[in-house]
Amino acid sequence: MRPKIAAGNWKMNGTAAALTELHSLATGLPDNPPQIVICPPSTLLFRATDATHGSPIQIGAQDCHAEEAGAYTGDISATMVADSGASHVILGHSERRDAHRETDADVQAKAIAAWGAGLTAIICIGESEAERDAGQTLDIIGAQLDGSLPDAVEAGNTVIAYEPIWAIGTGKVPSIAQIKEVHDFIRARLIDRFGAEIGNALPLLYGGSVKAANAVEIFAVENVDGALVGGASLKAEDFAPIVTALAQS
């Protein structure tokens, strides 16, 4: 059975004061909670792992470099992420692909580095609104899967997050039929490439304007194993209902 995962991407938000949200979240979890991964800014990684010690909450980074060390000013390596106590790292988020011009090959190299450091890679894929309107969604998703996933994918080292770019932070949400179409396509593509055992075991998350109000409906979709949540993960009072909805799905 695939794990249910509620992941939160804080993006460039949060200082030390925000760590109180982690305590609030940990004390309000439902019985038998899903796997919870919070990805704060890199400045908070060490303190976040300390703040969640002994709780079900795991900590992840928002990116890592493909190289272990070197003259890469401002970057953080997978080894450094692991050294902070974090267990996961988000890779290939559309904001990185766009603003930092990251390619599928870049994401693949980072995934290999993440695995080498013992991290689980949360690999993001998704189409733009123009690509969706042009009927290219599945072509784009297929190409990103093929290019971003290394051949050594295993169920324990990789999570796939489908985030339609046009739904991130916009309040727009694909229809349930659209979410199902893409997640079913991803599952079939993974099985075709990696075989049924691995392809069926990889968790698939949906991301893009997930809120308490729509979480139950989204989590009822086959092949949706959880969510990668942005703004709604910043406050425990907003994220906790999403976690509860996933636990009950």
Secondary structure, 3 states (H helix, E strand, C coil): CCCCEEEEECCCCCCHHHHHHHHHHHHCCCCCCCEEEEECCHHHHHHHHHHCCCCCEEEEECCCECCCCCCCCCCCEHHHHHHCCCCEEEECCHHHHHHCCCCHHHHHHHHHHHHHCCCEEEEEECCCHHHHHCCCHHHHHHHHHHHHCCCCCCCCCEEEEECCHHHCCCCCCCCHHHHHHHHHHHHHHHHHHHCHHHHHHCCEEECCCCCHHHHHHHHCCCCCCEEEECHHHCCHHHHHHHHHHHHCC
